[in-house]
Amino acid sequence: MAYGKALVVATEHNASDDYLLLVEGQLSVLVRDTSVRSLRSKLRDLQPGECFAESKLIEHSKLMPSLVAAENSVLLRITRSNFFA
């Protein structure tokens, strides 16, 4: 899947159980500021070859930060059923 710069890939509210692999581009990992709900702080950037949400997929974790495309990006999205097939 392709995402243009500044497009939201996932938020803590719409997170799926998919495994995400960044193929091209850069993603910013943002966490919610607990004191001001509307603020997000940048935790880190993901570079090509890095994956995201593997712990959520394996451990059924409910905690997931937001992902925003820092530049035009391409992701490989693998569903839970395909991951474990």
C-alpha positions in Angstrom: 0.0 0.0 0.0 1.2 3.5 -0.8 0.8 6.5 1.5 1.6 10.1 0.6 3.5 12.4 2.9 1.6 13.3 6.1 -1.1 10.7 5.6 -2.0 8.7 8.7 -1.3 5.0 8.3 -2.7 4.0 11.7 -3.8 5.5 15.0 -4.4 3.9 18.4 -8.2 4.1 17.6 -8.1 2.3 14.2 -5.2 -0.1 14.6 -5.7 -3.4 13.1 -4.0 -6.7 13.8 -1.9 -6.4 10.7 1.9 -6.8 10.5 3.4 -3.8 8.7 6.8 -3.8 6.9 8.1 -0.5 5.5 9.4 -1.1 2.0 10.1 2.4 1.0 10.0 5.9 2.6 9.9 6.9 6.2 7.2 6.6 8.9 7.0 8.6 12.1 5.9 6.7 15.2 3.8 9.1 17.4 2.6 8.5 21.0 -0.3 10.4 22.6 0.7 12.9 25.3 -1.2 11.7 28.4 -1.6 15.2 29.8 -3.1 16.7 26.6 -5.0 14.2 24.5 -4.8 16.0 21.3 -1.0 16.2 21.3 1.3 13.6 19.9 5.0 13.3 20.5 7.4 11.7 18.0 8.9 8.5 19.5 11.1 7.6 16.5 11.2 7.2 12.7 11.0 3.9 10.9 13.2 3.3 7.9 12.8 0.8 5.0 13.2 -2.8 6.2 11.8 -2.1 9.6 8.5 -3.6 10.8 5.7 -2.5 13.0 3.0 -4.0 15.1 4.7 -7.4 15.5 4.1 -7.5 19.2 0.5 -6.5 18.8 0.1 -9.3 16.3 1.7 -12.0 18.4 0.7 -10.9 21.9 -2.7 -9.4 21.2 -1.6 -6.1 22.7 -4.1 -3.3 22.6 -1.4 -0.6 22.8 -0.4 0.9 19.5 1.0 4.3 18.8 0.0 6.3 15.7 1.9 6.0 12.4 2.2 8.9 9.9 4.1 8.9 6.6 7.0 11.3 7.1 7.5 11.1 3.3 5.9 9.2 0.5 6.0 5.6 1.7 5.2 2.0 0.6 4.2 -0.6 3.1 3.6 -4.3 2.9 0.6 -5.1 5.1 0.2 -8.8 6.2 -3.0 -9.8 7.9 -3.0 -11.9 11.1 -4.4 -15.0 9.3 -1.8 -14.8 6.5 1.0 -14.2 9.0 0.3 -17.4 10.8 -0.6 -19.4 7.7 
